[in-house]
Amino acid sequence: MTAKSFKVFKNIIIKNKKGSIIKYIDKKNNFFKSFGEIYFSEIKANKTKGWNLHKKYTCIITVPIGVVEFMIVNRKKKLSKKKITYKEVLIIPPGNWFAFKSLSKKSLVANLINGIHIDSETKKSKEIKNIFIK
């Protein structure tokens, strides 16, 4: 991955007079490894969820509703920020801390991971300072 340790891809948007069709992912995407589970996280305005780190799972994230700012701390402990909407897919590989904040009244985050969630695979922290950012 890049020095940022995450990548953003544009979703394919198929225009339609009645409303566009947005293609989130298919098995041909080079970042898609396998399906484990997908979950949705609702987040209220100006609230932050996280900090989480997946030890071995890749997160393939999109935001079907709203605008969400992701804060990602890579393995070199560098903080990056990226705003995501329904038009993008955010790929966060294992070993990166992340949190997210809704910039809309209410947002919805969809996260597809390549395994079934188990508590021992995930690390959590309540504060960013516990992650020791450079």
C-alpha positions as CSV (number, residue, x, y, z in Angstrom):
1,M,0.0,0.0,0.0
2,T,1.0,3.7,-0.1
3,A,2.7,5.5,2.6
4,K,-0.8,6.5,3.9
5,S,-1.6,2.7,4.2
6,F,-5.0,3.2,2.8
7,K,-6.5,3.6,-0.7
8,V,-9.6,5.3,-2.0
9,F,-11.4,4.1,-5.2
10,K,-14.3,5.7,-7.0
11,N,-17.5,3.7,-7.1
12,I,-19.0,3.1,-10.5
13,I,-22.1,5.3,-10.9
14,I,-24.6,4.3,-13.6
15,K,-26.8,7.3,-14.3
16,N,-30.6,6.6,-14.5
17,K,-33.5,9.1,-14.9
18,K,-35.2,7.6,-11.9
19,G,-32.1,7.5,-9.8
20,S,-28.5,6.4,-10.2
21,I,-27.2,2.9,-9.5
22,I,-24.0,2.8,-7.4
23,K,-21.8,-0.3,-7.7
24,Y,-20.0,-0.8,-4.4
25,I,-17.9,-4.0,-5.0
26,D,-17.7,-7.1,-7.1
27,K,-15.4,-10.1,-7.0
28,K,-13.4,-8.7,-9.9
29,N,-12.1,-5.7,-7.8
30,N,-8.4,-6.2,-7.1
31,F,-8.8,-5.2,-3.5
32,F,-11.4,-7.8,-2.8
33,K,-10.0,-11.0,-1.3
34,S,-12.9,-12.9,0.2
35,F,-16.2,-12.3,1.9
36,G,-16.4,-12.6,5.7
37,E,-19.2,-10.3,6.7
38,I,-20.6,-6.9,6.1
39,Y,-22.0,-4.6,8.8
40,F,-23.5,-1.2,9.0
41,S,-22.7,1.4,11.6
42,E,-25.0,4.3,12.1
43,I,-23.4,7.5,13.4
44,K,-25.0,10.7,14.5
45,A,-23.8,14.3,13.7
46,N,-20.4,15.2,15.0
47,K,-20.0,11.9,16.9
48,T,-16.9,9.8,16.5
49,K,-16.7,6.0,16.6
50,G,-13.4,4.1,16.9
51,W,-10.5,3.7,17.5
52,N,-10.2,0.2,16.0
53,L,-7.5,-1.9,14.5
54,H,-8.0,-5.2,12.7
55,K,-5.0,-7.5,13.1
56,K,-5.6,-9.6,9.9
57,Y,-8.8,-8.3,8.2
58,T,-9.0,-5.7,5.4
59,C,-11.8,-3.2,5.7
60,I,-13.6,-2.3,2.5
61,I,-15.7,0.7,3.5
62,T,-18.3,3.0,1.8
63,V,-20.8,5.5,3.1
64,P,-24.2,4.9,1.6
65,I,-25.8,7.8,3.6
66,G,-24.1,11.1,4.6
67,V,-20.5,12.3,4.7
68,V,-18.0,10.7,7.1
69,E,-14.5,11.8,7.9
70,F,-12.1,8.9,8.6
71,M,-9.0,9.3,10.7
72,I,-6.4,6.6,10.0
73,V,-3.1,6.0,11.8
74,N,-0.8,3.9,9.8
75,R,2.0,1.5,11.0
76,K,4.4,4.4,11.0
77,K,2.0,6.2,13.4
78,K,1.2,8.9,10.9
79,L,-2.4,10.4,11.0
80,S,-4.3,10.9,7.7
81,K,-7.8,12.2,7.3
82,K,-10.2,11.4,4.4
83,K,-13.8,12.4,3.8
84,I,-15.9,9.5,2.2
85,T,-19.4,9.5,0.6
86,Y,-21.3,7.0,-1.4
87,K,-19.1,7.8,-4.4
88,E,-16.0,6.2,-2.9
89,V,-14.7,3.0,-1.4
90,L,-12.0,3.2,1.3
91,I,-9.6,0.3,1.7
92,I,-8.0,0.0,5.2
93,P,-5.5,-2.9,5.4
94,P,-4.8,-4.8,8.6
95,G,-2.6,-3.1,11.2
96,N,-4.0,0.4,10.8
97,W,-5.9,2.2,13.5
98,F,-9.1,4.1,12.4
99,A,-12.0,6.1,13.7
100,F,-14.7,8.0,11.9
101,K,-16.9,11.0,12.5
102,S,-20.2,12.0,10.9
103,L,-20.2,15.3,9.1
104,S,-23.9,15.0,8.3
105,K,-27.0,15.0,10.5
106,K,-26.8,11.2,10.4
107,S,-24.5,8.9,8.4
108,L,-24.3,5.2,7.7
109,V,-21.0,3.4,7.2
110,A,-20.9,0.0,5.4
111,N,-17.8,-2.2,6.2
112,L,-17.1,-5.4,4.4
113,I,-14.3,-7.5,6.1
114,N,-12.7,-10.6,4.8
115,G,-13.5,-12.7,7.9
116,I,-16.1,-13.2,10.6
117,H,-15.7,-10.7,13.5
118,I,-14.1,-12.1,16.6
119,D,-13.1,-9.9,19.5
120,S,-9.5,-11.3,19.6
121,E,-8.9,-10.2,16.0
122,T,-9.7,-6.5,16.8
123,K,-7.9,-4.0,19.1
124,K,-9.8,-1.0,20.5
125,S,-8.8,2.2,22.1
126,K,-10.9,4.9,23.6
127,E,-8.6,7.8,22.8
128,I,-6.2,8.7,20.0
129,K,-3.4,9.6,22.5
130,N,-3.3,5.9,23.5
131,I,-2.1,5.1,19.9
132,F,1.0,7.4,20.2
133,I,0.7,9.4,17.0
134,K,3.9,11.0,15.7
